């Protein structure tokens, strides 16, 4: 029996943040009824790379039931109320105020159903000057300062995945689990509100504290670290980029002795402490690059392993696809099987879930009949 068996989640969702949250709940055993407009969640049309299905939709909507609904129509509005009478959790990420205008505001719903847990997902929250701003992932990355510290000295960059949506969905998932646990003790539901902006502001805490208490924000440094050296990508003699991370004095001494084959470098006046190494990073990086260029990738990796130096290959997505540590599951989609990354959570007593992706409106008839 899974932890969330007998938990019913109704989700008026679209795009990424809310679907990520509810997909994790489905993986935990919850029944998730996904409410879609007649044309479907617009994420279904983001791309068509998985047998004609959207990669986003395949990733985020496993294990759900799809019900097409128009809550502006009295008959469907009544159906949603009947669904919520038997639901444990209601998740929504429509535009701020949209559900309240349709008669499904969270406060009203919890008054009507005291055990219901509501989760409102938004861009900036439901109050404040920015509450009504459109809030797509990239815009939040820019507005919250993340893009400004990402990239190289030549310019800022977007984080290459929908990090604001993903962070928000993870926060919503964790909060719902906490609310379910609290309900076991109190018997009452809880109102939850999470936003993309708050999630990115939280993970921006270290750069923000640097700015607030020193007046200086970390500078964009590409693959280098903003305050630790040596830390970054260096080229081997056979043209492969290897990333290293030296975190402390013990690691630095081992790196000099075993990888650079010169223990005396550890005490060089420009390199004796991390602060000095960071101050003289250009000189340090040039020296490391010069040494690495004399070594094949295999020889360098052997030395890094012997020294206990943290390292990684600078892989592309092709490297991930072929990676020995990548765990996959094969799931069913409306147009054929697809191989996707397995759940990041590993359980001692069960295999990774391989829940199917629903076709648009696949469960219309069954759900309408059940909740007639």
FIDREN-344293 format. One line per field, with one value per residue (C-alpha): z, x, y; residue number from 1; residue in three letters. Coordinates in steps of 0.02 Angstrom, whole numbers. Example, Ala and Ser with C-alpha at 12.3 -4.5 7.8 and 13.67 -1.06 7.14 Angstrom:
BEGIN
up	(390, 357)
east	(615, 684)
north	(-225, -53)
resi	(1, 2)
resn	(ALA, SER)
//
This chain:
BEGIN
up	(0, -51, 70, -22, -65, -37, -58, -200, -281, -398, -498, -610, -685, -835, -890, -768, -584, -532, -645, -568, -394, -434, -532, -374, -276, -405, -386, -200, -234, -240, -364, -467, -573, -695, -756, -933, -1048, -1206, -1306, -1164, -1055, -1171, -1120, -1230, -1378, -1316, -1435, -1521, -1495, -1406, -1538, -1571, -1386, -1292, -1192, -1055, -1046, -1047, -907, -794, -812, -775, -672, -690, -752, -883, -871, -992, -904, -921, -747, -819, -872, -733, -765, -756, -609, -515, -564, -493, -329, -321, -355, -215, -92, -102, -129, -4, -101, -229, -329, -452, -549, -654, -664, -494, -447, -588, -478, -352, -490, -546, -369, -318, -208, -83, 74, 18, -25, 145, 234, 133, 152, 315, 280, 108, 79, -52, -143, -248, -362, -437, -510, -375, -244, -229, -157, -188, -337, -446, -410, -579, -683, -804, -733, -853, -793, -889, -833, -651, -676, -737, -611, -461, -513, -557, -739, -684, -591, -722, -878, -913, -898, -1073, -1022, -918, -964, -931, -828, -959, -880, -805, -634, -566, -610, -546, -381, -356, -394, -271, -136, -167, -157, 9, 82, 34, 117, 274, 270, 252, 402, 502, 454, 531, 699, 685, 567, 471, 302, 267, 141, 49, -68, -161, -297, -427, -367, -184, -235, -334, -200, -75, -180, -212, -25, -32, -172, -86, 81, -3, -79, 75, 192, 79, -55, -189, -280, -345, -522, -667, -684, -811, -753, -621, -439, -378, -224, -233, -338, -425, -475, -656, -825, -893, -1057, -1064, -1192, -1300, -1303, -1168, -1040, -861, -717, -548, -377, -239, -80, 61, 104, 121, -52, -121, -52, -121, -290, -302, -247, -348, -497, -532, -471, -373, -187, -172, -271, -121, -23, -164, -99, -223, -189, -5, 44, -49, -32, -116, -249, -288, -294, -418, -509, -684, -644, -557, -699, -828, -729, -708, -893, -940, -833, -891, -1074, -1054, -995, -1082, -1010, -942, -859, -783, -716, -637, -549, -492, -420, -332, -256, -201, -306, -353, -542, -679, -867, -952, -1032, -1155, -1154, -1259, -1113, -995, -1113, -1111, -928, -824, -676, -772, -711, -832, -835, -987, -978, -1090, -1181, -1294, -1446, -1386, -1251, -1194, -1090, -955, -804, -655, -500, -406, -246, -217, -101, -12, -42, -217, -394, -477, -534, -720, -725, -894, -974, -1007, -1174, -1175, -1100, -1080, -918, -960, -967, -817, -701, -753, -723, -553, -493, -574)
east	(0, 71, 74, -60, -181, -360, -308, -401, -326, -425, -314, -364, -191, -87, 94, 228, 220, 53, 70, 240, 165, 18, 125, 229, 67, 12, 179, 141, -20, -146, -288, -261, -404, -333, -460, -426, -510, -590, -429, -324, -183, -83, 75, 10, 62, 230, 315, 281, 444, 382, 284, 190, 164, 241, 398, 335, 165, 236, 356, 230, 64, 96, -31, -173, -353, -400, -571, -622, -725, -786, -817, -906, -1048, -1175, -1175, -985, -977, -1095, -988, -832, -922, -968, -787, -728, -852, -751, -578, -438, -335, -378, -234, -250, -131, -247, -226, -244, -427, -492, -554, -632, -728, -793, -853, -705, -601, -496, -565, -744, -705, -627, -777, -887, -771, -672, -559, -508, -329, -316, -157, -152, -1, 39, 178, 198, 67, -109, -65, 59, 97, 161, 19, -63, 96, 110, 237, 315, 470, 598, 518, 531, 714, 744, 634, 710, 891, 933, 973, 1087, 1204, 1192, 1300, 1471, 1553, 1489, 1307, 1169, 1084, 927, 945, 921, 768, 608, 687, 557, 413, 506, 552, 373, 301, 419, 374, 188, 212, 305, 177, 31, 114, 139, -43, -102, 2, -68, -246, -217, -196, -321, -453, -451, -385, -265, -245, -78, -14, 152, 225, 362, 440, 449, 530, 668, 691, 721, 855, 933, 964, 1155, 1177, 1048, 1137, 1302, 1222, 1125, 1275, 1421, 1338, 1408, 1317, 1412, 1474, 1434, 1575, 1518, 1576, 1690, 1637, 1606, 1718, 1815, 1969, 2020, 1841, 1786, 1815, 1989, 2042, 2141, 2275, 2151, 2023, 1901, 1833, 1849, 1770, 1858, 1810, 1939, 1846, 1974, 2160, 2179, 2105, 2215, 2374, 2325, 2283, 2453, 2550, 2459, 2378, 2500, 2645, 2719, 2680, 2769, 2632, 2516, 2619, 2651, 2624, 2483, 2397, 2421, 2239, 2075, 2062, 2232, 2189, 2028, 2122, 2247, 2123, 2181, 2360, 2299, 2183, 2319, 2437, 2307, 2261, 2445, 2467, 2306, 2351, 2499, 2388, 2265, 2089, 2117, 2281, 2208, 2055, 2167, 2266, 2109, 2041, 2205, 2206, 2025, 1986, 1803, 1784, 1655, 1645, 1567, 1431, 1300, 1125, 1197, 1310, 1163, 1067, 1210, 1258, 1286, 1192, 1036, 887, 742, 566, 458, 285, 134, 77, -75, 36, 161, 287, 415, 573, 585, 697, 639, 575, 718, 657, 712, 609, 675, 517, 458, 514, 504, 328, 290, 122, 38, 4, -181, -254, -356, -526, -484, -584, -727, -863, -804, -784, -947, -1037, -952, -992, -1163)
north	(0, 169, 314, 415, 274, 333, 516, 604, 757, 869, 985, 1130, 1141, 1187, 1209, 1146, 1196, 1121, 967, 929, 939, 826, 702, 675, 649, 520, 431, 423, 329, 472, 474, 632, 698, 825, 952, 1014, 1138, 1070, 1091, 1023, 1086, 1198, 1104, 963, 1072, 1137, 1016, 850, 754, 596, 500, 662, 698, 846, 804, 920, 836, 660, 705, 793, 703, 521, 429, 554, 545, 675, 758, 896, 1026, 1206, 1273, 1425, 1311, 1273, 1086, 1072, 1192, 1077, 927, 1009, 1043, 859, 810, 924, 849, 688, 763, 781, 908, 1043, 1116, 1259, 1371, 1478, 1666, 1754, 1771, 1660, 1518, 1638, 1725, 1556, 1514, 1405, 1521, 1426, 1509, 1476, 1296, 1260, 1335, 1220, 1069, 1088, 938, 1000, 1055, 1192, 1240, 1399, 1415, 1584, 1687, 1820, 1778, 1843, 2015, 2155, 2267, 2124, 2001, 2027, 2016, 1872, 1752, 1630, 1539, 1642, 1805, 1751, 1704, 1881, 1971, 1879, 1909, 1729, 1767, 1909, 1791, 1653, 1653, 1726, 1896, 1930, 1925, 1846, 1683, 1586, 1427, 1292, 1210, 1281, 1303, 1426, 1310, 1157, 1239, 1299, 1127, 1045, 1172, 1141, 952, 965, 1084, 970, 821, 926, 981, 801, 752, 899, 849, 677, 765, 907, 840, 1004, 1054, 1195, 1334, 1335, 1468, 1453, 1562, 1548, 1711, 1657, 1493, 1578, 1711, 1570, 1484, 1655, 1677, 1667, 1796, 1906, 1898, 1940, 2094, 2148, 2133, 2182, 2287, 2171, 2033, 1881, 1908, 1794, 1670, 1541, 1370, 1446, 1468, 1646, 1622, 1456, 1411, 1303, 1264, 1251, 1170, 1135, 1053, 892, 852, 756, 896, 840, 965, 904, 1000, 1000, 1064, 1091, 1137, 1145, 1150, 962, 936, 1075, 995, 824, 902, 987, 833, 700, 787, 928, 820, 967, 977, 1145, 1233, 1213, 1340, 1462, 1640, 1667, 1501, 1458, 1494, 1493, 1682, 1700, 1573, 1665, 1831, 1758, 1648, 1696, 1645, 1486, 1435, 1464, 1351, 1213, 1221, 1208, 1051, 970, 1000, 882, 738, 625, 619, 443, 489, 646, 555, 423, 560, 650, 488, 452, 626, 618, 773, 796, 795, 775, 769, 920, 815, 866, 794, 652, 613, 607, 493, 367, 392, 236, 312, 364, 262, 248, 179, 144, 222, 213, 371, 393, 363, 234, 188, 315, 298, 432, 461, 359, 448, 531, 447, 268, 159, 6, -97, -52, -23, 149, 189, 180, 268, 302, 471, 505, 553, 713, 675, 491, 480, 598, 466, 365, 514, 597, 434, 408, 583, 600)
resi	(1, 2, 3, 4, 5, 6, 7, 8, 9, 10, 11, 12, 13, 14, 15, 16, 17, 18, 19, 20, 21, 22, 23, 24, 25, 26, 27, 28, 29, 30, 31, 32, 33, 34, 35, 36, 37, 38, 39, 40, 41, 42, 43, 44, 45, 46, 47, 48, 49, 50, 51, 52, 53, 54, 55, 56, 57, 58, 59, 60, 61, 62, 63, 64, 65, 66, 67, 68, 69, 70, 71, 72, 73, 74, 75, 76, 77, 78, 79, 80, 81, 82, 83, 84, 85, 86, 87, 88, 89, 90, 91, 92, 93, 94, 95, 96, 97, 98, 99, 100, 101, 102, 103, 104, 105, 106, 107, 108, 109, 110, 111, 112, 113, 114, 115, 116, 117, 118, 119, 120, 121, 122, 123, 124, 125, 126, 127, 128, 129, 130, 131, 132, 133, 134, 135, 136, 137, 138, 139, 140, 141, 142, 143, 144, 145, 146, 147, 148, 149, 150, 151, 152, 153, 154, 155, 156, 157, 158, 159, 160, 161, 162, 163, 164, 165, 166, 167, 168, 169, 170, 171, 172, 173, 174, 175, 176, 177, 178, 179, 180, 181, 182, 183, 184, 185, 186, 187, 188, 189, 190, 191, 192, 193, 194, 195, 196, 197, 198, 199, 200, 201, 202, 203, 204, 205, 206, 207, 208, 209, 210, 211, 212, 213, 214, 215, 216, 217, 218, 219, 220, 221, 222, 223, 224, 225, 226, 227, 228, 229, 230, 231, 232, 233, 234, 235, 236, 237, 238, 239, 240, 241, 242, 243, 244, 245, 246, 247, 248, 249, 250, 251, 252, 253, 254, 255, 256, 257, 258, 259, 260, 261, 262, 263, 264, 265, 266, 267, 268, 269, 270, 271, 272, 273, 274, 275, 276, 277, 278, 279, 280, 281, 282, 283, 284, 285, 286, 287, 288, 289, 290, 291, 292, 293, 294, 295, 296, 297, 298, 299, 300, 301, 302, 303, 304, 305, 306, 307, 308, 309, 310, 311, 312, 313, 314, 315, 316, 317, 318, 319, 320, 321, 322, 323, 324, 325, 326, 327, 328, 329, 330, 331, 332, 333, 334, 335, 336, 337, 338, 339, 340, 341, 342, 343, 344, 345, 346, 347, 348, 349, 350, 351, 352, 353, 354, 355, 356, 357, 358, 359, 360, 361, 362, 363, 364, 365, 366, 367, 368, 369, 370, 371, 372)
resn	(UNK, UNK, UNK, UNK, UNK, UNK, UNK, UNK, UNK, UNK, UNK, UNK, UNK, UNK, UNK, UNK, UNK, UNK, UNK, UNK, UNK, UNK, UNK, UNK, UNK, UNK, UNK, UNK, UNK, UNK, UNK, UNK, UNK, UNK, UNK, UNK, UNK, UNK, UNK, UNK, UNK, UNK, UNK, UNK, UNK, UNK, UNK, UNK, UNK, UNK, UNK, UNK, UNK, UNK, UNK, UNK, UNK, UNK, UNK, UNK, UNK, UNK, UNK, UNK, UNK, UNK, UNK, UNK, UNK, UNK, UNK, UNK, UNK, UNK, UNK, UNK, UNK, UNK, UNK, UNK, UNK, UNK, UNK, UNK, UNK, UNK, UNK, UNK, UNK, UNK, UNK, UNK, UNK, UNK, UNK, UNK, UNK, UNK, UNK, UNK, UNK, UNK, UNK, UNK, UNK, UNK, UNK, UNK, UNK, UNK, UNK, UNK, UNK, UNK, UNK, UNK, UNK, UNK, UNK, UNK, UNK, UNK, UNK, UNK, UNK, UNK, UNK, UNK, UNK, UNK, UNK, UNK, UNK, UNK, UNK, UNK, UNK, UNK, UNK, UNK, UNK, UNK, UNK, UNK, UNK, UNK, UNK, UNK, UNK, UNK, UNK, UNK, UNK, UNK, UNK, UNK, UNK, UNK, UNK, UNK, UNK, UNK, UNK, UNK, UNK, UNK, UNK, UNK, UNK, UNK, UNK, UNK, UNK, UNK, UNK, UNK, UNK, UNK, UNK, UNK, UNK, UNK, UNK, UNK, UNK, UNK, UNK, UNK, UNK, UNK, UNK, UNK, UNK, UNK, UNK, UNK, UNK, UNK, UNK, UNK, UNK, UNK, UNK, UNK, UNK, UNK, UNK, UNK, UNK, UNK, UNK, UNK, UNK, UNK, UNK, UNK, UNK, UNK, UNK, UNK, UNK, UNK, UNK, UNK, UNK, UNK, UNK, UNK, UNK, UNK, UNK, UNK, UNK, UNK, UNK, UNK, UNK, UNK, UNK, UNK, UNK, UNK, UNK, UNK, UNK, UNK, UNK, UNK, UNK, UNK, UNK, UNK, UNK, UNK, UNK, UNK, UNK, UNK, UNK, UNK, UNK, UNK, UNK, UNK, UNK, UNK, UNK, UNK, UNK, UNK, UNK, UNK, UNK, UNK, UNK, UNK, UNK, UNK, UNK, UNK, UNK, UNK, UNK, UNK, UNK, UNK, UNK, UNK, UNK, UNK, UNK, UNK, UNK, UNK, UNK, UNK, UNK, UNK, UNK, UNK, UNK, UNK, UNK, UNK, UNK, UNK, UNK, UNK, UNK, UNK, UNK, UNK, UNK, UNK, UNK, UNK, UNK, UNK, UNK, UNK, UNK, UNK, UNK, UNK, UNK, UNK, UNK, UNK, UNK, UNK, UNK, UNK, UNK, UNK, UNK, UNK, UNK, UNK, UNK, UNK, UNK, UNK, UNK, UNK, UNK, UNK, UNK, UNK, UNK, UNK, UNK, UNK, UNK, UNK, UNK, UNK, UNK, UNK, UNK, UNK, UNK, UNK, UNK, UNK, UNK, UNK, UNK, UNK, UNK, UNK, UNK, UNK)
//
